[in-house]
Every structure is written in C-alpha cells, then in structure tokens.
Amino acid sequence: MSSVYKINKGINKPIEFKGLKAQYIAYLGAGLITLLILFAILYILGVNMFLCLALIGIMGIALFMSVYRLSDKYGQYGLLKKLATRSLPDCLIGRTRKIFLELFKPN
C-alpha cells in the first residue's frame, strides 16, 4: 500500500507539511533522528526494551507536541526573530560626540 504525501507550496509561501511550516520540518526530522540514535544506544547498553520503547515514545510525543506548538506560535520566521532579539543590547551608551562628528566628515 503506497501513501502519497502532498507538500503545499505556493508562490512566496513557506513549505508546509502536515501543518509544520518552514524550518520546523527540519527540527522535527533532527529530533526524530536523535531519538532513533538514543534508542539504539540504550538498546546496546542492555536497557530493557520495553523501558526503551516507553522512554522513546514519551520523548517522541513531547517532541511532536513542542515542535507543532512552536510552529503554530511563531510561524515561519517568528522563532528566528525571537532568537535574534536576544542578541540585541538593552541600551547604547555614547560618552563622546566623536562618532557623530566623524559621520559628516568630507572625504
């Protein structure tokens, strides 16, 4: 049985897949790969398989919920904008007029 998934993309619109927009598709993919690697490590270390499955299942559900919540809350660029505002300084202090005087110097 073959499933066909539709990726909706119009002109100047972000890629959307099952409600996820833009970079959140990559976040979910990276999270799922991380969970797969974590499961393999736990299984190789000899942790009970049912415990591994329960742990990975709970973490997978939490991953899906958090990524979908971020996608709904911030949209395509909102999370990047929020992260960029953290790097802005709270205030600028200018103790001299030297910077402003050099702006208008003729070449």
N, C-alpha and C positions, 0 to 999 in steps of 0.2 A: 504494500500500500504506500503510495507516494504522496507526500504532502507538498503543497506549493505555498510558499510564504510570499506575501506581497510587501514590497518596500515602497511606501508612498513618498515620492519626491516630486515637487512641482518646481517651477522656476523661482529662484531665490527663496526656497523654503528648505529647512533642515531635513536631513534624513530622519525618517520616523519608522520605527519597527515595534509593533505591538505596544504602542504608547510611549516608548522611550524615544527621546529626541537627542540628536547630535552625539556629543561625547559620552553620554550616559550609556550608550550601547557598548562602547569600549570599556567603560568602568565595569559594567556587568560581566563582560567577557573576561577581563583580567581577574575579577573576583572569583568567577567560576573555575578558571584555571588554577588559581591559588588554592581553592577548596579541593580540587582534584589532587594536587600535589600534597596537600596536608593529609588527605585520606590515605594516599599511598605511603607516606612516611609513618603515619600511625599504624597502618596495617603491617608494614615491615618491622616496626618495633615490637609487634606482638600484642597490641591492644585488642581487646575483644571486638570482633567485627560488628556486633550489634551496638556496642558503645560508639564505635567509629561512625556507623551509619546514623545513629541518633544525633551525635555531635555535629557531623557534617550537614545533616538535614536541618537542624535548628539554625546553624550558621548560614546555610543556603537561604532559608526563609527570611532570616534577618537581612541578608544581602539584598535579596529581591525587594523587600519592603523599603529598605533605606534608599536604594537606587531609584525606585519608582517615586518615592516621596521627594527626593532631590530633583528629579526631572519635572515633577508637577509644580514644585515650589519655585524653582529658579528658571526653568525653561532652557533655551538653547545657550545663551551667554550669561545668564544671571549668576551662576556659580563662579565663573571666571571673573566677573566683575566684582563679586564679593571678596574673592581672594586677592584681587588687585587693590581694593580699597584698604586692606590690612597693611600694605606696604607704603601707604601714603603717610607722611609725617602729620602729627597733630597740629603743629604750627611752624611757621618760618620766622626766624629771628634775624633781623638785619641791624647791626650795631653801627654801621657806617653808611655813607652815601656813595661810596666808591663804585659799587656795582652799577648804580643808576647813572652816575656821571659817565662811566665808560660805555654805556649803551649808545649814547648820542655823539660819540667822538667821530669826526670825519676821518675817512681812510686816507 
